[in-house]
Amino acid sequence: MANGRTRSIRRPPSPDGTLAPCRGTARGPSRTTASASTSEWPGGGDDVLLIHGLASTSHIWDLVAPRLVRLGLHPIAYDQRGHGRSSKPSSGYGFDRTTDDAAAVIRATRLHRPIVVGHSWGANVALELALRRSRSVGGTVLLDGGFLTMRDRFDWATAKRMLAPPEFSGITVDGLLRRIHRNLVGTIPLTPELDEVFLSLVRVDPKGRIRPRLSRANHLRILRALWEQDTLGLLERVRVPTLVLAARSRSAGSAAPGFERDKAIAARRVRTIGPPVSFAWIEGIHDVPLQRPEAVARRIAKLAEAAARVRGRRS
């Protein structure tokens, strides 16, 4: 695949139900098995595990990963359960299982204490992983996620209503791309490479109509886990170098004022935690890995350097 990607093959479910990833060429039975689709960009240096967000795929990292390689790092990304080309079970969307999935990817791809980078919901998974499997993680970057506690903003009924997935099943590929382009105009240069990222979110039937890869039921299961998570309480317990990197845009009308206010309040609370947790803003939209991949890659590389210094002092 382009950009040095290597897709996984499918394997039978592991005994504990976690995803069983494997690098290689995409092939295997058409039946759904408990397997994770992983991607590797060969490189040297420290390992980096990239985790995408809710209703996204590993393709969100397609612009960031090659830049990490140029900065001397070795990135691997994977599609989380229910997403992309990974298996889509009807259960296991709480953080206990999604962190087990991430740990399984680390073992199967033989990463050594990687820097774990999560975007949006992926940041919440990375945060839980840093606590539950701290010996497997060298550090974390929480990219515009993992620091807001949803329960502070909504009750569950409101969260479910406001954050349920949009309905776009049955529209054409061109219709989907027009909708996405309209929402992103003026923020990201729209290219065929980005269209490939957008189309990784859906399946296309023989009539050219699309269906989301993530089912509505599984979307809501993940949303419930997010609503229940106490992110700030978890951040206070982190013991590995962690950067909370929150996106903000100074463009007029870029986000709801109430949401920006909530992010600013959460940012002040994160800054009071102190080492090993740090906070920084990055100018950009929520999908900043697509908008500013070079800046994101450099932030990750800087955290990797800091984590290496910490390991050196402890050895």
N, C-alpha and C positions, 0 to 999 in steps of 0.2 A: 504494500500500500504506500501511498504518498507519505512524505515526511518521516520515513523510517519506521512506520508502524508495523507491528507484527501482531496478527490476530490469533486468538486462542482456538484450540480445538475443544470440543465438548467431551466431558468425562462423566461417568456415573456419579450420582450424589455421594457425598462423603457421609460416613455413618452418623454424624451429628447434625446433618442437614445444612451445613455451611456450604457456600459456593466452592467448587473445586476448580481453580483456574489452572491453565496450562498455556505456555507460549507455543506458537506454531502457526501453521496455515489453517484458515477456517475450513473445516470439513467435518463430517460426522453425520449421525442420524438426525432425521428431521424431528423426532420426538423431543419434547422439552425435558431436559435433565437439569439437575442442580449444578450449573456450571457458570463460571464468570468469564466474560470476554475481556482479555487483557491486551494492552498495547505497549510496546517497548521501543524507545528511541536509543539505539546503542550509543554509549558514551562512557567515559571514565569518571573517576572521582566519586564523590558521595552519592548514595542512592536517594531518590526522591519518589515518593508515592503520591500520585495525583488523584483526588477524589472529587467527582462532579456533584452537582446539586440536584434538587428535586425536579423531576421531569426533564432532566438534561441527559447527556451522555458523556463518555470520555472524550468525545470530539471537541468539547469546550476547551480542551488543552492543546489542540492541534497547532496553535500559533505560539503558545508558551513553551512547549516541550523542546522544539528544535533550538530555541534560544537558550534553554537550560543546558543542552548539550554543548553549545558554543561557550558557555560559561564554566565548563568543566564538570558538569553533573550528569547523572545517569537516571533519567526519568522513566517511570512506568505508570500507566493509567489503566483503569478498568471501569467497566460498566457495572454499577451497583445492581443488586437484585431488583428485578422488575423493570429494569431500564435497558435500552440499547439492545445488544445481542446476548446479554446474559439471561439466565433462566428467570421465569416469572411465577414463582410460587404464590399461593394465596395467603401465606402467613410468613412471619419472621421479619417484620419491618420495624420492630423495636430496636433500640440501640444495642441490646445484648447480642442480637443476631447480626446486625450490620457491622458491628465492630469485630465479631468473629469472622465475618466475610473478609474484612480488611486484613486481619491477622493471617487468614488463610492465603491471601494473595502475597503477603510478605514472605511467608514460608515457601510457597510454591515457586516464587520467582527469585528466591534466595537473596532477598535484600537484607543488608546489614544495618540495623538501626536507622532506617531512612528518615529523612525529613518528610513528614506527612503534611501535605497541602490540601486543604479542603475548601471548596467554594460553596457558599450558601449552605444548604443542608449538609453537604459534604464536610463543611467546617464543623458542624455539630457532631458528625461521625468521628472526625479527626480528634476533636476534644475528648470525646468518650474513650477513644482508643488510647490517647495519651495517659489517661487515668487507669484504664483497665489493663493495658498491656505496656506499661511504661518502660519495661526492659527491652521492648521491641521497637521503641520509637526514639529517634535521636533529637527530635524537635518538631514543632508544628507551626504552620502558618494558617491562620483562620481568616480566609478571604471573604469579607462581607458576609459573615455568618459566625455562629458560635459564640455570640456575646449579647444577643437580645433574648430576653425571656418572654415568650409569647403570652404566657398567662398574665403578665403585667399589663398587657395591652388589650386582650380580648377574653371573654368567656368562651367556652368551647363552641357553643352554638354560633356565636358571631364569627369565630375563626373559621369554622366549617363553611359558613355561608360566604364569607368574604374571600377566602383563600382556596376554595374549590377550583379544580382545573377548568379552563375555558372549554367550551364545546366546539370542536372543529372537525369531528368525524364526518367523513363523506364529502368534504370539499376537495377540489383538485389540488395537485401539486402547485400549479401556477397560482391558484387562489391563496394557498398557504403562504407562499413566498411573497405575494403582494401584501398580505396582511403584516408579515414580519417586517418587510422593507418599510412599510408605512410607519410602523412603530419606531423604527430605528433611524429614519432619515435624519441626517444632520449629526448623528452621533458616531457612526461607524462607516468607513468606506465599504460599500456592499460589493462583494466579489464572488465569483464562482466558488472559491474555496470556502467562504462563509456559508454559501448556500448548501454546500455539502454538510457542514456542521448542522444547519437547521434541519435538513432532511433526515439526519440520523435520528431525530426524535420520533419519526413516524414510520409506519409500514405503508406501502402503496399496493393496492389491489390491482387485479388485471384490468380494471376499468379506469385506472389512473386516479382513483379516489384514495384518500389517506385515512389511516387509523392511528391513534397514538400508541406508542409501544408500552407506555405505562398506563395500566387500567385505572379508571376512576376509583375503584374500591381500594387498590393498593396505594394510590395517591393519598387518599384520606387516612389510611393506616399510618403512613409516614407523617402526615400532618398531625395526627393525634400524638405520636411520639414526640414530635417537636413541641407541641403545646404543653406536654407534661414535663419537659426537661427544664431543670434549673441551671441555666447556663452560667450565670455569675457564681453560683455556689460551686459549680464544677471548676471554673477558672481559678477560684481561690485555693483549690487542692492540687493544681498542676505542679509538677516537679521537673519538667523538661523545658528547655527554652521554647517560648511560645510567643509568636507575634500575632496580635489581632490587627488585621489590615482591613480597615473599613473604607468602602467607596463612598464618595460624595461628589456631587456635581453642583457647581455654582451657577449653572444655566437656569434661567427662569423657567419655572414650571417643570423642572426635571423630576421632582418627586413630591409626594404629598407633604405639606409642611408639618403635619403631626408626626409622620414617620421620621422625618429628619430631626425633629425635636427629640423623639424617643431615642434615636441613635446617638445624639449628642449627650443625652443624660447617661446612657449606658457607657459611652466612651469615658466620661468622667469617672464612673464607678470602676471601670476596668483599670484606669490609670492609678487608682489608689491601691490596687493589689500589690504592685511592685514585682521585682524579679522573682522568678524567671519569666513573668508575663510582662510584655510591653505592648504598647498601642501606637498605631500610626494611621493617618488618613492617606488615601490615595485618590487623586482626582479621577473621576470617571463614573460611568453608569454601573449598575449591578453586575452586568456581564462584562466586567472589566478585563477578564482574560482575552476576550475577543477585541476589545477596544484598545487596550494598552498592554499588549503581551510583553514588550521589552521591559517596561517598568515593573510588571509583575514578576518576570523572571529575575530581574536584578534584586528585587526584595527577597525572593526566595534564596538566591545565592548568598545574600548578606546574612540571612538567618542561619544558613548552613555553615558559613564561616564562624559565626558566633557559637554555634553548637559544637563545632570541632574544637574551639578553644576551651570550652567547658569540659569536653571529654579529655583534653590534654591535661587540664589541671587535676582531674580526678584520677588519672592513670598513674 
